[in-house]
Amino acid sequence: MLTPQTILNEKAFAQGVQFLASQDEHLAAVVKTYGQPPLWVREPGFPTLVYIILEQQVSLASARATFGRLKAAANPLTPRRFLKLTDLE
């Protein structure tokens, strides 16, 4: 099984999906019906974290638009620049 030092790659991801499906019959049914979900690899860092959070909170189109405005307001997008933005910005 995976160790804390395991780098997430296709093999490790597949093992994780198999393990979780073995623990939850509903997830197992989803994986059986639709297959393994894709492993979406993204650039690590603060901007990606912000973008993922936005995608979870609003529609993907709204997240993309909001992220674009945010990057324009705090370029480059860093935690320090983000925290300096006002509520209006």
Phi, psi and chi 1 to 4 in degrees:
 res  aa     phi    psi   chi1   chi2   chi3   chi4
   1 MET       -  177.3 -173.2   36.0   59.3      -
   2 LEU   -74.1  147.8  -56.4  176.4      -      -
   3 THR  -111.9  164.3   65.3      -      -      -
   4 PRO   -58.3  -21.9  -23.9   32.0      -      -
   5 GLN   -89.4   -3.2  -65.1   81.5   24.4      -
   6 THR   -64.4  131.4  -60.2      -      -      -
   7 ILE   -85.3  133.7  -64.1 -166.2      -      -
   8 LEU   -72.4  113.6 -173.8   58.5      -      -
   9 ASN  -134.2 -177.0   56.2   30.8      -      -
  10 GLU   -57.7  -42.6  -70.7  -71.4  -17.3      -
  11 LYS   -66.5  -47.6 -178.1  179.1  177.5 -177.2
  12 ALA   -63.8  -38.7      -      -      -      -
  13 PHE   -63.8  -44.7 -176.4   69.5      -      -
  14 ALA   -61.8  -40.5      -      -      -      -
  15 GLN   -62.9  -41.6  -71.3  174.8  -20.0      -
  16 GLY   -63.8  -43.3      -      -      -      -
  17 VAL   -62.8  -44.5  169.8      -      -      -
  18 GLN   -61.7  -43.1  -70.8  172.4    2.1      -
  19 PHE   -62.8  -48.7  173.7   76.4      -      -
  20 LEU   -62.9  -40.1  -67.7  172.4      -      -
  21 ALA   -64.6  -32.4      -      -      -      -
  22 SER   -70.6  -19.0   76.1      -      -      -
  23 GLN   -97.0  -14.0  -57.9  -61.2  -56.2      -
  24 ASP  -140.2  114.2 -176.5  -75.3      -      -
  25 GLU   -64.9  -31.3   65.9 -176.9   63.1      -
  26 HIS   -70.0  -43.4  -59.7  -69.5      -      -
  27 LEU   -64.8  -39.5  179.8   57.8      -      -
  28 ALA   -59.4  -39.8      -      -      -      -
  29 ALA   -66.6  -39.2      -      -      -      -
  30 VAL   -64.2  -46.1  169.5      -      -      -
  31 VAL   -64.5  -39.1  172.1      -      -      -
  32 LYS   -64.8  -39.5 -177.3  177.7 -179.6 -177.4
  33 THR   -75.9  -44.8  -59.1      -      -      -
  34 TYR  -109.8   -9.5  -59.7  103.2      -      -
  35 GLY    86.9  175.4      -      -      -      -
  36 GLN   -65.8  138.4  178.3  175.2  -57.2      -
  37 PRO   -67.4  158.4   22.2  -28.8      -      -
  38 PRO   -73.2  150.8   26.0  -32.6      -      -
  39 LEU   -92.6  108.8  172.6   59.0      -      -
  40 TRP   -92.4  113.3  -66.9  -27.1      -      -
  41 VAL   -92.9  128.5  178.6      -      -      -
  42 ARG  -127.5  157.8  -60.6 -175.2 -170.9 -150.2
  43 GLU   -62.4  125.5 -174.7   73.7   26.5      -
  44 PRO   -69.3  149.3   23.1  -28.7      -      -
  45 GLY   138.0  175.5      -      -      -      -
  46 PHE   -60.4  -46.7 -178.3   72.2      -      -
  47 PRO   -57.7  -40.1  -25.9   35.3      -      -
  48 THR   -65.6  -41.1  -61.8      -      -      -
  49 LEU   -59.3  -46.2  176.2   61.9      -      -
  50 VAL   -61.3  -43.6  170.9      -      -      -
  51 TYR   -63.2  -42.4 -166.2   56.6      -      -
  52 ILE   -63.0  -42.4  -70.3  170.1      -      -
  53 ILE   -62.0  -44.1  -67.8  169.1      -      -
  54 LEU   -59.5  -43.6  -74.7  169.6      -      -
  55 GLU   -61.7  -29.1  -72.5  178.1  -31.0      -
  56 GLN   -80.1  -21.3  -66.8  174.1   -4.6      -
  57 GLN   -96.2  -30.9  -60.4  -60.8  -47.0      -
  58 VAL  -136.8  177.8  -62.8      -      -      -
  59 SER   -61.3  159.1   71.8      -      -      -
  60 LEU   -62.2  -38.2  -63.8 -179.4      -      -
  61 ALA   -65.2  -42.7      -      -      -      -
  62 SER   -66.1  -38.7  -65.9      -      -      -
  63 ALA   -62.9  -43.3      -      -      -      -
  64 ARG   -62.2  -44.8 -173.1  171.8   30.6 -102.1
  65 ALA   -66.4  -44.4      -      -      -      -
  66 THR   -64.4  -41.4  -58.2      -      -      -
  67 PHE   -63.9  -39.1 -173.0   70.1      -      -
  68 GLY   -61.2  -44.2      -      -      -      -
  69 ARG   -66.0  -38.7  -71.1 -168.3  -59.5  -89.1
  70 LEU   -64.9  -43.5 -176.4   56.7      -      -
  71 LYS   -63.6  -36.0  -79.6 -170.5   -6.6 -177.0
  72 ALA   -68.5  -34.8      -      -      -      -
  73 ALA   -78.5  -28.4      -      -      -      -
  74 ALA  -134.4   81.1      -      -      -      -
  75 ASN  -113.5  118.1 -169.3   11.7      -      -
  76 PRO   -76.7  153.8   28.4  -33.1      -      -
  77 LEU   -77.9  105.8 -177.8   54.2      -      -
  78 THR  -126.2  161.5   64.1      -      -      -
  79 PRO   -56.4  -41.7  -25.8   33.9      -      -
  80 ARG   -62.9  -47.7  178.5  168.0  -82.7  123.3
  81 ARG   -65.1  -38.7  -72.9  179.0 -175.1 -102.0
  82 PHE   -60.3  -45.5  176.8   80.1      -      -
  83 LEU   -68.6  -20.9  -70.4  173.0      -      -
  84 LYS   -80.0  -14.3  -72.6 -176.7  179.0 -179.5
  85 LEU   -67.8  144.2  -65.8  173.6      -      -
  86 THR   -84.3  168.5   66.7      -      -      -
  87 ASP   -59.0  -38.7  -71.8  -17.2      -      -
  88 LEU   -64.9  -42.3 -178.2   60.0      -      -
  89 GLU   -64.3      -  -68.0  170.1  -45.9      -
